[in-house]
Amino acid sequence: MKYYVYVLESEIDGRLYKGQTSDIDKRIKEHNLGKTKSTKGYKPWRLVYFEVYETREEVLEREKYFKTGSGRAFLKEKLQNK
């Protein structure tokens, strides 16, 4: 099974949301249908970045990193270069 760490951007105000899942398409649909309490007020969302991992442990560590100051700086640089 593959696991994904992903970053969504709100089309309303540009805020970023970081998460992880094993079914990225289903998860993005759930965000855009308002099924996630923390994101429903800022929909629609669009996928701006993701990475694929082989284990749940790897993806959880990467998600945790994205939520740190250095992880946010990494994402900012990645997203500016796209």
Buried (B, 14 or more C-beta within 10 A) or exposed (E): EEBBBBBBBBEEEEEBBBBBBEEBEEBBEBBBEEEBEEBBEBBEBEBBBBBEBEEEEBBBBBBEBBEEEEBBEEBEEEEEEE
